Amino acid sequence: TKHAERERERDTQTTETLHELDRRVAEALSRQVDVQDGLALFNKLQTSVLLPTGIGTLDALLGGGLREGQITEFFGASPSG
């Protein structure tokens, strides 16, 4: 019947989509990832460039300023500015 034919077609499309998704995931997982241990990351942190904010107390809290190449987010209560 036409209903059964549409079901088979949909199943075929679903299977093809899943195979494509599986291929993409396998490709993404196969890429080289730079994995470092904690000591290597710590050493990298110690040698990173500090960018002073110009606000003495904030720079003191940050250990000298913001670190180059990193994302820093400041947040606080809603009325804090």
Secondary structure as GFF3:
##gff-version 3
##sequence-region A 1 81
A	DSSP	alpha_helix	2	30	.	.	.	ID=ss1
A	DSSP	alpha_helix	38	46	.	.	.	ID=ss2
A	DSSP	beta_strand	50	51	.	.	.	ID=ss3
A	DSSP	alpha_helix	56	61	.	.	.	ID=ss4
A	DSSP	beta_strand	66	67	.	.	.	ID=ss5
A	DSSP	three_ten_helix	78	80	.	.	.	ID=ss6
###
